[in-house]
Amino acid sequence: MDILSQIALNQGLTFLAWVSAIVIIVVGGFLVKLLYDLSILTKNLNETTEIVNEELKPTIEELKETLHSVNTIVKNTDEGVDNIKNAVGKTINKTKNISDSIISGIIKGFTTVLSLFNKKI
């Protein structure tokens, strides 16, 4: 019986060795295929990145020019608003001075008229 169990054990170990070798070969083949596909993917990704980089350069330049133009327009508008604000402020001050002069003239005239009426009475 010992011999039969030893033969069965040897056959089992031999079968296990062969199956393990086949599995390692199959897994190794798939690993090589995976590495090859990853290499191709990396190469394609690199090419895509270069293409996108080349295509984005003109767009970025146009965007810079547009932002510069918008910035110039905003500065000019800000200066125009400041000029209008100053002009309105000056106009209001002049109007205030004129109205003060008119009111003071009316008050002087009224007091003069009152003083004339008071002298006659």
MDTraj code that builds the backbone (N, CA, C; nanometers):
import mdtraj as md
import numpy as np

residues = "MET ASP ILE LEU SER GLN ILE ALA LEU ASN GLN GLY LEU THR PHE LEU ALA TRP VAL SER ALA ILE VAL ILE ILE VAL VAL GLY GLY PHE LEU VAL LYS LEU LEU TYR ASP LEU SER ILE LEU THR LYS ASN LEU ASN GLU THR THR GLU ILE VAL ASN GLU GLU LEU LYS PRO THR ILE GLU GLU LEU LYS GLU THR LEU HIS SER VAL ASN THR ILE VAL LYS ASN THR ASP GLU GLY VAL ASP ASN ILE LYS ASN ALA VAL GLY LYS THR ILE ASN LYS THR LYS ASN ILE SER ASP SER ILE ILE SER GLY ILE ILE LYS GLY PHE THR THR VAL LEU SER LEU PHE ASN LYS LYS ILE".split()
xyz = np.array([
    [0.0789, -0.1177, 0.0000],
    [0.0000, 0.0000, 0.0000],
    [0.0843, 0.1257, 0.0000],
    [0.1938, 0.1146, 0.0663],
    [0.2821, 0.2294, 0.0716],
    [0.3284, 0.2704, -0.0680],
    [0.3516, 0.1744, -0.1503],
    [0.4014, 0.2010, -0.2853],
    [0.2920, 0.2673, -0.3681],
    [0.1679, 0.2201, -0.3526],
    [0.0578, 0.2807, -0.4284],
    [0.0337, 0.4248, -0.3843],
    [0.0411, 0.4492, -0.2582],
    [0.0191, 0.5855, -0.2106],
    [0.1346, 0.6763, -0.2540],
    [0.2563, 0.6198, -0.2580],
    [0.3701, 0.6985, -0.3017],
    [0.3592, 0.7278, -0.4503],
    [0.3118, 0.6337, -0.5300],
    [0.2942, 0.6540, -0.6742],
    [0.1855, 0.7587, -0.6970],
    [0.0751, 0.7468, -0.6229],
    [-0.0335, 0.8441, -0.6360],
    [0.0153, 0.9828, -0.5951],
    [0.0953, 0.9910, -0.4897],
    [0.1500, 1.1181, -0.4450],
    [0.2432, 1.1758, -0.5500],
    [0.3286, 1.0908, -0.6096],
    [0.4192, 1.1367, -0.7146],
    [0.3415, 1.1859, -0.8363],
    [0.2373, 1.1140, -0.8743],
    [0.1577, 1.1553, -0.9902],
    [0.0849, 1.2871, -0.9607],
    [0.0343, 1.3003, -0.8398],
    [-0.0334, 1.4246, -0.8009],
    [0.0619, 1.5432, -0.8022],
    [0.1825, 1.5207, -0.7494],
    [0.2812, 1.6294, -0.7489],
    [0.3268, 1.6635, -0.8900],
    [0.3423, 1.5644, -0.9731],
    [0.3811, 1.5864, -1.1130],
    [0.2716, 1.6651, -1.1848],
    [0.1457, 1.6234, -1.1640],
    [0.0331, 1.6935, -1.2249],
    [0.0290, 1.8388, -1.1762],
    [0.0497, 1.8587, -1.0477],
    [0.0508, 1.9930, -0.9907],
    [0.1632, 2.0773, -1.0507],
    [0.2793, 2.0182, -1.0698],
    [0.3922, 2.0898, -1.1280],
    [0.3607, 2.1311, -1.2711],
    [0.3040, 2.0376, -1.3504],
    [0.2707, 2.0695, -1.4898],
    [0.1618, 2.1781, -1.4972],
    [0.0615, 2.1643, -1.4163],
    [-0.0476, 2.2633, -1.4180],
    [0.0052, 2.3994, -1.3719],
    [0.0900, 2.3993, -1.2700],
    [0.1480, 2.5253, -1.2230],
    [0.2329, 2.5892, -1.3325],
    [0.3113, 2.5090, -1.4035],
    [0.3941, 2.5609, -1.5127],
    [0.3062, 2.6188, -1.6237],
    [0.1997, 2.5489, -1.6586],
    [0.1092, 2.5986, -1.7641],
    [0.0423, 2.7287, -1.7208],
    [-0.0037, 2.7333, -1.5953],
    [-0.0682, 2.8547, -1.5459],
    [0.0311, 2.9708, -1.5437],
    [0.1530, 2.9456, -1.5008],
    [0.2547, 3.0518, -1.4980],
    [0.2848, 3.1003, -1.6391],
    [0.2917, 3.0083, -1.7361],
    [0.3164, 3.0464, -1.8755],
    [0.2004, 3.1292, -1.9292],
    [0.0757, 3.0870, -1.9003],
    [-0.0418, 3.1601, -1.9490],
    [-0.0469, 3.2989, -1.8848],
    [-0.0272, 3.3039, -1.7539],
    [-0.0287, 3.4329, -1.6848],
    [0.0860, 3.5211, -1.7354],
    [0.2026, 3.4655, -1.7570],
    [0.3158, 3.5407, -1.8120],
    [0.2829, 3.5949, -1.9503],
    [0.2173, 3.5124, -2.0346],
    [0.1773, 3.5583, -2.1684],
    [0.0812, 3.6759, -2.1597],
    [-0.0184, 3.6632, -2.0720],
    [-0.1120, 3.7743, -2.0551],
    [-0.0428, 3.8985, -1.9983],
    [0.0534, 3.8791, -1.9103],
    [0.1279, 3.9907, -1.8538],
    [0.2098, 4.0616, -1.9616],
    [0.2741, 3.9823, -2.0503],
    [0.3493, 4.0408, -2.1614],
    [0.2558, 4.1181, -2.2531],
    [0.1374, 4.0607, -2.2841],
    [0.0377, 4.1285, -2.3685],
    [-0.0089, 4.2571, -2.3012],
    [-0.0320, 4.2519, -2.1712],
    [-0.0740, 4.3708, -2.0977],
    [0.0326, 4.4796, -2.1043],
    [0.1570, 4.4437, -2.0837],
    [0.2662, 4.5415, -2.0904],
    [0.2791, 4.6000, -2.2305],
    [0.2618, 4.5170, -2.3329],
    [0.2676, 4.5647, -2.4712],
    [0.1540, 4.6633, -2.4986],
    [0.0320, 4.6287, -2.4550],
    [-0.0815, 4.7186, -2.4752],
    [-0.0643, 4.8491, -2.3982],
    [-0.0107, 4.8409, -2.2766],
    [0.0160, 4.9620, -2.2000],
    [0.1205, 5.0497, -2.2679],
    [0.2191, 4.9867, -2.3304],
    [0.3206, 5.0618, -2.4029],
    [0.2581, 5.1357, -2.5206],
    [0.1719, 5.0688, -2.5950],
    [0.1036, 5.1320, -2.7086],
    [0.0119, 5.2441, -2.6586],
    [-0.0596, 5.2181, -2.5492],
    [-0.1474, 5.3194, -2.4930],
    [-0.0691, 5.4424, -2.4496],
    [0.0439, 5.4217, -2.3872],
    [0.1277, 5.5327, -2.3436],
    [0.1781, 5.6131, -2.4628],
    [0.2179, 5.5439, -2.5690],
    [0.2652, 5.6119, -2.6892],
    [0.1520, 5.6957, -2.7501],
    [0.0309, 5.6388, -2.7587],
    [-0.0830, 5.7127, -2.8136],
    [-0.1205, 5.8315, -2.7253],
    [-0.1134, 5.8118, -2.5964],
    [-0.1432, 5.9205, -2.5037],
    [-0.0411, 6.0337, -2.5181],
    [0.0832, 5.9990, -2.5368],
    [0.1882, 6.0992, -2.5574],
    [0.1634, 6.1776, -2.6862],
    [0.1284, 6.1071, -2.7934],
    [0.0992, 6.1746, -2.9203],
    [-0.0225, 6.2656, -2.9073],
    [-0.1244, 6.2177, -2.8375],
    [-0.2450, 6.2986, -2.8172],
    [-0.2130, 6.4238, -2.7377],
    [-0.1306, 6.4096, -2.6356],
    [-0.0919, 6.5244, -2.5538],
    [-0.0150, 6.6262, -2.6367],
    [0.0735, 6.5802, -2.7229],
    [0.1482, 6.6714, -2.8098],
    [0.0556, 6.7439, -2.9072],
    [-0.0417, 6.6714, -2.9634],
    [-0.1361, 6.7331, -3.0572],
    [-0.2194, 6.8384, -2.9860],
    [-0.2708, 6.8045, -2.8683],
    [-0.3527, 6.8998, -2.7921],
    [-0.2689, 7.0218, -2.7537],
    [-0.1455, 6.9995, -2.7155],
    [-0.0570, 7.1104, -2.6792],
    [-0.0369, 7.2040, -2.7975],
    [-0.0129, 7.1484, -2.9146],
    [0.0087, 7.2305, -3.0337],
    [-0.1183, 7.3045, -3.0737],
    [-0.2340, 7.2401, -3.0548],
    [-0.3600, 7.3041, -3.0915],
    [-0.4000, 7.4120, -2.9913],
    [-0.3591, 7.3995, -2.8678],
    [-0.3987, 7.4960, -2.7653],
    [-0.3132, 7.6225, -2.7656],
    [-0.1922, 7.6149, -2.8189],
    [-0.1051, 7.7334, -2.8189],
    [-0.1692, 7.8529, -2.8901],
    [-0.2218, 7.8364, -3.0127],
    [-0.2855, 7.9530, -3.0775],
    [-0.4095, 8.0011, -3.0016],
    [-0.4836, 7.9083, -2.9464],
    [-0.6034, 7.9467, -2.8717],
    [-0.5662, 8.0282, -2.7489],
    [-0.4624, 7.9875, -2.6807],
    [-0.4169, 8.0610, -2.5621],
    [-0.3670, 8.1994, -2.6019],
    [-0.2960, 8.2096, -2.7136],
    [-0.2490, 8.3402, -2.7606],
    [-0.3679, 8.4319, -2.7926],
    [-0.4703, 8.3767, -2.8617],
    [-0.5888, 8.4566, -2.8926],
    [-0.6597, 8.4997, -2.7650],
    [-0.6653, 8.4105, -2.6674],
    [-0.7284, 8.4425, -2.5398],
    [-0.6530, 8.5552, -2.4689],
    [-0.5194, 8.5506, -2.4749],
    [-0.4393, 8.6574, -2.4146],
    [-0.4682, 8.7915, -2.4824],
    [-0.4745, 8.7906, -2.6161],
    [-0.5023, 8.9141, -2.6893],
    [-0.6417, 8.9671, -2.6556],
    [-0.7377, 8.8766, -2.6468],
    [-0.8741, 8.9170, -2.6138],
    [-0.8802, 8.9774, -2.4747],
    [-0.8140, 8.9128, -2.3790],
    [-0.8128, 8.9652, -2.2427],
    [-0.7442, 9.1013, -2.2370],
    [-0.6387, 9.1191, -2.3162],
    [-0.5710, 9.2490, -2.3208],
    [-0.6662, 9.3552, -2.3763],
    [-0.7395, 9.3203, -2.4831],
    [-0.8352, 9.4152, -2.5417],
    [-0.9458, 9.4495, -2.4427],
    [-0.9984, 9.3491, -2.3756],
    [-1.1046, 9.3730, -2.2768],
    [-1.0518, 9.4602, -2.1638],
    [-0.9294, 9.4344, -2.1208],
    [-0.8689, 9.5140, -2.0138],
    [-0.8545, 9.6595, -2.0575],
    [-0.8139, 9.6823, -2.1815],
    [-0.8004, 9.8182, -2.2341],
    [-0.9364, 9.8881, -2.2388],
    [-1.0384, 9.8148, -2.2845],
    [-1.1732, 9.8727, -2.2915],
    [-1.2224, 9.9097, -2.1519],
    [-1.1987, 9.8219, -2.0564],
    [-1.2428, 9.8495, -1.9190],
    [-1.1701, 9.9710, -1.8625],
    [-1.0401, 9.9826, -1.8885],
    [-0.9657, 10.0993, -1.8398],
    [-1.0190, 10.2279, -1.9022],
    [-1.0440, 10.2244, -2.0349],
    [-1.0968, 10.3434, -2.1019],
    [-1.2346, 10.3795, -2.0477],
    [-1.3173, 10.2802, -2.0248],
    [-1.4505, 10.3045, -1.9695],
    [-1.4406, 10.3622, -1.8292],
    [-1.3493, 10.3093, -1.7505],
    [-1.3301, 10.3603, -1.6146],
    [-1.2865, 10.5065, -1.6174],
    [-1.1959, 10.5404, -1.7082],
    [-1.1527, 10.6795, -1.7213],
    [-1.2690, 10.7680, -1.7642],
    [-1.3517, 10.7189, -1.8583],
    [-1.4681, 10.7959, -1.9035],
    [-1.5672, 10.8184, -1.7907],
    [-1.5910, 10.7153, -1.7115],
    [-1.6824, 10.7296, -1.5979],
    [-1.6266, 10.8305, -1.4974],
    [-1.4971, 10.8245, -1.4730],
    [-1.4357, 10.9216, -1.3821],
    [-1.4499, 11.0639, -1.4360],
    [-1.4304, 11.0810, -1.5669],
    [-1.4459, 11.2140, -1.6268],
    [-1.5895, 11.2642, -1.6130],
    [-1.6855, 11.1770, -1.6382],
    [-1.8266, 11.2162, -1.6248],
    [-1.8582, 11.2494, -1.4795],
    [-1.8058, 11.1703, -1.3886],
    [-1.8284, 11.1952, -1.2457],
    [-1.7727, 11.3318, -1.2059],
    [-1.6528, 11.3617, -1.2520],
    [-1.5931, 11.4923, -1.2207],
    [-1.6732, 11.6060, -1.2822],
    [-1.7186, 11.5874, -1.4075],
    [-1.7964, 11.6921, -1.4745],
    [-1.9286, 11.7140, -1.4030],
    [-1.9955, 11.6064, -1.3639],
    [-2.1220, 11.6200, -1.2919],
    [-2.0985, 11.6886, -1.1571],
    [-1.9901, 11.6510, -1.0888],
    [-1.9578, 11.7147, -0.9606],
    [-1.9332, 11.8645, -0.9768],
    [-1.8593, 11.9023, -1.0806],
    [-1.8328, 12.0443, -1.1053],
    [-1.9618, 12.1181, -1.1384],
    [-2.0474, 12.0535, -1.2200],
    [-2.1747, 12.1157, -1.2574],
    [-2.2621, 12.1355, -1.1352],
    [-2.2663, 12.0366, -1.0492],
    [-2.3466, 12.0489, -0.9267],
    [-2.2923, 12.1604, -0.8380],
    [-2.1600, 12.1689, -0.8269],
    [-2.1004, 12.2768, -0.7464],
    [-2.1334, 12.4142, -0.8044],
    [-2.1227, 12.4281, -0.9374],
    [-2.1537, 12.5567, -1.0009],
    [-2.3014, 12.5893, -0.9836],
    [-2.3877, 12.4874, -0.9995],
    [-2.5312, 12.5095, -0.9815],
    [-2.5613, 12.5504, -0.8387],
    [-2.4936, 12.4879, -0.7447],
    [-2.5129, 12.5230, -0.6029],
    [-2.4698, 12.6673, -0.5786],
    [-2.3558, 12.7050, -0.6344],
    [-2.3073, 12.8437, -0.6175],
    [-2.4058, 12.9434, -0.6792],
    [-2.4565, 12.9095, -0.7980],
    [-2.5514, 12.9992, -0.8647],
    [-2.6799, 13.0089, -0.7831],
    [-2.7296, 12.8940, -0.7369],
    [-2.8542, 12.8971, -0.6591],
    [-2.8330, 12.9708, -0.5272],
    [-2.7161, 12.9550, -0.4664],
    [-2.6867, 13.0306, -0.3437],
    [-2.6860, 13.1810, -0.3732],
    [-2.6266, 13.2172, -0.4871],
    [-2.6226, 13.3591, -0.5240],
    [-2.7631, 13.4119, -0.5492],
    [-2.8447, 13.3341, -0.6190],
    [-2.9819, 13.3767, -0.6485],
    [-3.0611, 13.3899, -0.5188],
    [-3.0501, 13.2916, -0.4323],
    [-3.1246, 13.2948, -0.3057],
    [-3.0790, 13.4134, -0.2203],
    [-2.9465, 13.4337, -0.2135],
    [-2.8978, 13.5481, -0.1341],
    [-2.9434, 13.6797, -0.1970],
    [-2.9479, 13.6878, -0.3306],
    [-2.9979, 13.8087, -0.3988],
    [-3.1448, 13.8308, -0.3696],
    [-3.2231, 13.7225, -0.3708],
    [-3.3661, 13.7345, -0.3418],
    [-3.3861, 13.7812, -0.1976],
    [-3.3089, 13.7241, -0.1069],
    [-3.3209, 13.7631, 0.0342],
    [-3.2819, 13.9093, 0.0520],
    [-3.1749, 13.9544, -0.0136],
    [-3.1332, 14.0948, -0.0042],
    [-3.2401, 14.1872, -0.0636],
    [-3.2931, 14.1429, -0.1771],
    [-3.3998, 14.2229, -0.2393],
    [-3.5217, 14.2293, -0.1493],
    [-3.5598, 14.1195, -0.0898],
    [-3.6757, 14.1162, -0.0015],
    [-3.6532, 14.2048, 0.1206],
    [-3.5329, 14.1952, 0.1776],
    [-3.5037, 14.2795, 0.2942],
    [-3.5010, 14.4273, 0.2553],
    [-3.4523, 14.4572, 0.1354],
    [-3.4503, 14.5955, 0.0882],
    [-3.5925, 14.6474, 0.0705],
    [-3.6778, 14.5656, 0.0113],
    [-3.8173, 14.6040, -0.0094],
    [-3.8854, 14.6224, 0.1253],
    [-3.8598, 14.5323, 0.2165],
    [-3.9191, 14.5445, 0.3503],
    [-3.8709, 14.6715, 0.4201],
    [-3.7427, 14.6988, 0.4078],
    [-3.6905, 14.8203, 0.4713],
    [-3.7500, 14.9466, 0.4074],
    [-3.7747, 14.9438, 0.2759],
    [-3.8374, 15.0577, 0.2090],
    [-3.9813, 15.0753, 0.2560],
    [-4.0544, 14.9627, 0.2690],
    [-4.1930, 14.9709, 0.3171],
    [-4.1982, 15.0163, 0.4619],
    [-4.0997, 14.9752, 0.5395],
    [-4.0970, 15.0138, 0.6806],
    [-4.0688, 15.1644, 0.6940],
    [-3.9899, 15.2216, 0.6064],
    [-3.9590, 15.3641, 0.6132],
    [-4.0806, 15.4457, 0.5748],
    [-4.1593, 15.3986, 0.4823],
    [-4.2774, 15.4735, 0.4376],
    [-4.3869, 15.4644, 0.5412],
    [-4.3918, 15.3641, 0.6165],
    [-4.4989, 15.3478, 0.7144],
    [-4.4628, 15.4187, 0.8381],
])
top = md.Topology()
chain = top.add_chain()
for i, resn in enumerate(residues, 1):
    res = top.add_residue(resn, chain, resSeq=i)
    for name in ("N", "CA", "C"):
        top.add_atom(name, md.element.get_by_symbol(name[0]), res)
traj = md.Trajectory(xyz[None], top)
